[in-house]
Amino acid sequence: MFNSDSNPMPDYDPEQEPQDNSASDPWDEPQAEGGSLEIPDYFPDELPLFMPGTLVRHRRYGYRGVVVDFDMSCHADDNWYRANPSHPDRDQPWYHVLVHGSTINTYAAQENLIPDATGGQIDHPLVQHFFDGIDTAGYARNAEPWPNFEG
């Protein structure tokens, strides 16, 4: 909750000349030809197809699951990637998926997942940790972080 005592407004003096802060304002920087802003390279060209809470099915293995999180490219190390039998492209979204009817969570490439239209709940012990409930759009993600499995 906002506490006005903890964030007091700076003193205002109407007699003081306004400061020119335009040099430090990034919106005042030169724009690309044609007047449009240049989007930095670190913004993705495409958004991932699946958001946390989306029900998915694996194309090859057929398992159902729910997306917990995603990476815009494969963040697994080279040894893990080489051990993956299908070797999907690393430069695409990859998803952390809780697999229905198990205690397994997988890391799957976008090209290997399709939407699961069954709408059925996912039976996995971590569902309650990440999600508040399910509706027609999928599971509603809560603000809980990944559990710490280090012991």
Residue, then its C-alpha position, 0 to 999 in steps of 0.5 A: m500500500f502506498n504510504s505518502d510519508s515514505n515517498p514525500m514529494p520534492d519541494y516545489d519552488p515556483e520562482q526556480e527556473p525549470q531544468d532542461n532534462s531533454a538531453s537525458d530523456p530517451w524519447d527525445e533521442p533521434q528516431a529512425e528515418g520516417g519518424s518511427l522508433e527503432i526497436p532494440d535487437y533484444f525484443p523478440d520478433e515473435l511472441p511464444l505461442f503458449m503462455p503459462g497456464t496453457l494446456v498442451r499436448h506433445r506431437r511426438y510423445g502424446y503426453r498432455g501437460v500445462v505450461v509453467d514458463f518459457d524461454m525464448s530459446c533453448h537454455a539447456d546445456d549442450n550435453w542435454y541438447r545432444a542427448n535429446p533424440s529429436h534435436p529441435d531448433r534451439d532458436q525458438p521458444w522452449y517450454h517448461v511443462l508439467v506432465h499429466g499423470s506423473t511427477i515429471n516436468t519437461y522442457a519442450a520446443q515449441e515445434n513439438l507442442i500443440p494446444d490440448a483442446t480436451g480442457g481436462q485438468i492436469d494431475h501433477p503434484l506441482v499444479q497447486h504450487f503454480f496455479d490458482g485454478i482452471d477455467t476455459a482458457g487454461y490454468a490461472r498462474n499465481a505469483e509463486p516462484w519455482p520450488n527449490f529442489e536443491g537439498 
